[in-house]
């Protein structure tokens, strides 16, 4: 958007959000200190989000935002000079100039955007337990299952892998193999019992919860090719940040799946990105709409982890902006990390509403010219109370501001426009076709059928070192030709290499050392899970 007054234009250092008695600037160097956009339904939160997303994109900062109602998709199309838009721009001393922004659409269900997938292994037991609404005992058994999978090189890619693993850890001494021999999965069952009591009833409960998740569409989320987060960190040919929009209208019908999915993305960013300190602008800005769903009924252990990730991800150069109806939807520990605030109108029809208004007013740095609590209830559509960080990172005094109009279209795009954008997408074809690679389900089926790969090293070569590598590769299933390696196989291959190098080094130094002991120690160090239980890529 060009301006009649260049002093109110976006710059390389700050974004112009709106104007009251004073203009409201969001400083890019402080934008990774996180933020909060709140207000009642219909007060203009989505427009404020779009204005901020446009400003970040202009500055070359990639954006990820969940689009609950479909309105945010208009950012991909040229804005229209409607009378009310031109008038609002003119009242601020701006001249409206339409614009549009490079956009990539994503959709867990693969219907209105590129499919978004994660592997079960990468999701980890903590977040999966949250998604399945498991109690402490059930979560403990799920942790046992993941530990057994990690220790035995069983890549958990999709739901059938997890189901097969859960069946495999159920204690049942009466089971036999296909040829009538002893249970071929007995070592796995024994390993599971070694971590604690795993009962058939508890495993059955987890399996039923998996069915609920499958009925909500969770089957489409787990699989390959898994999402590569660097695909969110793109700029277009003009150096503008790409706007990544998660189509979430259908996903919102399963609120727990929605909240856990976005939390997984946040944890993946936290684990994968290197430390960046305080960069001149964020590497990525993440807008989390309907943020209260993240915290509803979350156990204390998970809340502590969320608070840790939100607090520390700032140093990775990622700004997190929660969008919700009321500040009290966000726990105090997390709210204290939100330095940049945009508060639209709240309605106070009940005692609880009045309490919420008072609480919202208290989160701002007071302005002696404003009765903050009173103004919150008087704000018109498109108006907001704004307080951004300034100078040395302290909040500015709250100001009553009229939000500037977006430069791109306000409102949803048509299916034809969406198709055109997806056909020109930089990730077209990368995620659109699901891949069902060999993983835990197939490996366990082979063991039961008696067709598992030989474990005597006969397939290996190159002397003792080659035989050692063959043994370790067989254990993890990475010395079998499968074409393109999947995420799970890549994880297993990395473990294999780590184990093999460790073993070979140990043999070279001391042939008397136990190969098995060296392997076991290396496996424990190779597979490491992060703050929210996701698998770290080492």
Protein Blocks (a to p, Z undefined) as FASTA:
>chain_A
ZZfblklgccfkbccfbdcfbccdddfklmmnopadeddehilpmmmmmmmmmmmmmnop
acddddfkommmmmmpccdddfklmmmmmmnopacdddddddddddfklmnbccddddfk
lnommlmmmmnopafklmmmmmmmmmmmmmnopacfblmlmmmmmmmmpccfkbccfkop
acfklmmmmmmmmnoccdfklmmmmmmmmmmmmmnopmmmnccddddfklmmcccfkopa
cdddddfklmmmmmmlmmmmmmmmmmmmmmmpccebjafbdfbdcddehklmmmgopafk
lmmmmmmmmmmmmmnopacddddfbfklpcfklmmmmmbccddddddfbfklmmmmmmmm
mmpccdfkbcfklmmmmpcehiacddddehjopacddddddddddfbdcddddfklmmmm
mmmpckgoklmpccddddfklmmmmmmnopaccfehpmgghijmlmmmmmmmmmnopabc
ebjadfklmmmmmmmmmmmmmmmmmmmmommbcfklmmmmmmmmmpccdfkopacdZZ
